[in-house]
Amino acid sequence: MLYLIGLGLSHATDITVRGLEVVKRCKRVYLEAYTSILMAADKESLEEFYGREVILADRELVESGSDQILDNAQDDDIAFLVVGDVFGATTHTDLVIRARELGIKVEAIHNASVMNAVGACGLQLYTFGQAVSIVFFTDNWRPDSFYHKIMENRKIGLHTLLLLDIKVKEPNFDELMKGRLVYEPPRYMSVATCCQQLLEVEDKRKERAYTPQTPCVAVSRLGSPTQSFKAATLEELAEYDAGEPLHSVVMLGSQVHELELEYLLEFADNKDAYRAAVAADQELFTKK
Ligand SMILES: C[S@@+](CC[C@H](N)C(=O)[O-])C[C@H]1O[C@@H](n2cnc3c(N)ncnc32)[C@H](O)[C@@H]1O
């Protein structure tokens, strides 16, 4: 049996009781280590809490070496641990499909995900549209396919959750040219970088999916003791230091309920200015 087990967002102890029982009796335990990180735990603290070895599974192992993970899972119980919820990243549906092809039974043990814990900022989960991923721009690769998804969400009043790029185990190309495989330190996109990239894309496209004054919420280290929210405009967040990773951003939809706004104002430095930005942003789409 392949068990996909969500770990929640922060502490080693955020795993569910059922998840922990399964981890303790599985033959091998893999930790998916490239789509997210726990805010207050790492491989060593998980091993200590579970009382057993945890094998780090990088992107290469999960995407190209899944047969190694699934080896003999027809007979043995294998645990595959995912930070957040098991289906909070699309990659893991591939693993389930591969397991099914091999005749391996699969069971998911769910947990909190950034996709639902983001409700802690005060915006209603029911009024979120498509989530989008924002990847690090490079000198010659500046993808903006997220733009039309934000536009679609905002046209019908929905909020957009922006999930920010994580780069782990990226080879250093200069070293690679010299025939050496050296990895760059991990990089986690910040709120500021995300918002700067969004402003650049709007400046280029000029279709007004959003403006520099569009109200957003910065979401930092959700579920951890240092969790924080900042309600501000896109251009203000482009200058905001959100501290240690992980970060996400929510761009408000063009319809914001009064209760959502009341909740959000707690996180605004200038409540009147934020309220005015929300009102002006709603006008943007009623005129279209
Ligand atoms: C590809 S998603 C993986 C989601 C994960 N499987 C889950 O269910 O929560 C990773 C991105 O989600 C966001 N994220 C995940 N955990 C977060 C947290 N605790 N606080 C803020 N953002 C978080 C970050 O933008 C991060 O780069």
The ligand as an ORCA input file, in Angstrom:
! r2SCAN-3c Opt
* xyz 0 1
  C       3.629     24.244     -4.333
  S       2.890     24.858     -2.892
  C       2.764     23.382     -1.954
  C       1.579     23.414     -1.077
  C       1.534     22.343      0.011
  N       1.544     21.004     -0.519
  C       0.281     22.570      0.832
  O      -0.669     21.780      0.687
  O       0.258     23.539      1.598
  C       4.196     25.714     -2.076
  C       3.909     27.205     -1.951
  O       2.788     27.413     -1.098
  C       3.002     28.541     -0.283
  N       3.068     28.099      1.112
  C       3.165     26.821      1.556
  N       3.201     26.791      2.900
  C       3.122     28.094      3.308
  C       3.110     28.726      4.579
  N       3.188     28.001      5.698
  N       3.015     30.079      4.632
  C       2.933     30.824      3.504
  N       2.940     30.280      2.276
  C       3.033     28.937      2.177
  C       4.328     29.181     -0.694
  O       4.068     30.187     -1.659
  C       5.034     27.982     -1.276
  O       6.030     28.371     -2.184
*
